[in-house]
Structures are given as C-alpha cells and as structure tokens.
Amino acid sequence: MSVKIRLARYGAKKKPFYRVVVADSESPRDGKYLEKVGTYNPLLDPVEVTLNSERIKYWMDQGAIPSDTVKSLIKKEGM
C-alpha cells in the first residue's frame, strides 16, 4: 500500500475548497482517506493554507509521498 499526501476537492461548482489528506494512492481523489492534515482555500485574496505540520512530518517519516501541489504548499508554509 503506497500512501500519498494530496488534495481532495470539496466546495460547490466554480468555488473550490480543498482538504489536504493522507490517502492510499489507489483510492479516488474525493474518496476514502486515512487522515485530514490541512485545508487549502484558493479563492481568498491571500490564499488561505492551514497545515498540521506535526502530522505531515509523521506521515512523511512513515513513507508518505506528497503530491507536487502539496509539496509546493508545504514549501510556502516553511516546513
């Protein structure tokens, strides 16, 4: 089982809101996930990103691989 840290899309049509989740790589984008570790709201003027750095570090130590988008969010947050 390969584990990834990726975005799951929520919100209405044309109004995206994303959760940063830890999920099995084979599960669907908005499907079942192991843990929610943050949120990302691209609609606000300064983009709102909240991340639980302790849990993200834990999952990365366990071998979870962040997606490209999540990797850039982590870098912007300074983790």
C-alpha positions in Angstrom: 0.0 0.0 0.0 1.5 3.3 -1.1 0.4 6.3 0.8 0.2 9.9 -0.6 -0.5 13.3 0.8 -2.7 15.0 -1.7 -5.7 17.4 -2.2 -9.3 16.3 -2.0 -11.7 18.7 -3.7 -14.8 20.0 -1.8 -17.0 23.0 -2.3 -19.5 24.0 -4.9 -19.1 24.2 -8.7 -16.7 27.1 -9.6 -16.0 27.6 -5.9 -13.3 25.0 -5.0 -12.1 24.3 -1.5 -9.5 21.6 -0.8 -8.6 19.4 2.1 -5.1 18.2 2.4 -5.4 14.5 3.2 -3.3 11.4 3.6 -4.8 8.6 1.4 -3.9 5.3 -0.2 -2.6 6.0 -3.7 -5.3 3.8 -5.3 -8.3 5.5 -3.6 -10.3 8.0 -5.7 -9.5 11.8 -5.4 -12.5 12.6 -3.2 -12.8 9.1 -1.8 -11.8 7.4 1.5 -8.7 8.8 3.2 -6.7 8.0 6.3 -6.4 11.4 7.9 -7.1 15.1 7.2 -4.0 17.1 7.8 -5.0 20.6 6.5 -7.0 22.8 4.2 -6.4 25.0 1.2 -8.7 27.8 0.0 -7.5 29.3 -3.3 -10.5 31.8 -3.6 -9.3 34.2 -0.8 -7.1 37.0 -1.9 -4.1 35.9 0.2 -4.6 32.2 -0.3 -5.5 30.5 2.9 -3.5 27.4 3.8 -3.7 25.6 7.2 -1.5 22.6 7.7 -0.8 20.4 10.7 2.9 20.2 10.5 3.4 17.6 13.2 1.1 15.1 11.4 2.5 15.8 8.0 6.0 15.2 9.3 4.8 12.0 11.0 3.3 10.7 7.7 6.3 11.6 5.7 8.5 9.8 8.2 6.3 6.7 7.7 6.9 6.9 3.9 4.0 9.0 2.6 4.8 10.9 -0.6 3.3 14.4 -1.1 1.9 15.4 -4.5 3.5 18.2 -6.4 0.9 20.7 -5.3 1.1 19.7 -1.7 4.9 19.8 -1.8 4.7 23.4 -3.0 2.2 24.3 -0.3 4.5 22.8 2.4 7.4 24.7 1.0 5.5 28.0 1.0 4.5 27.4 4.6 8.1 27.0 5.6 8.1 23.4 6.8 
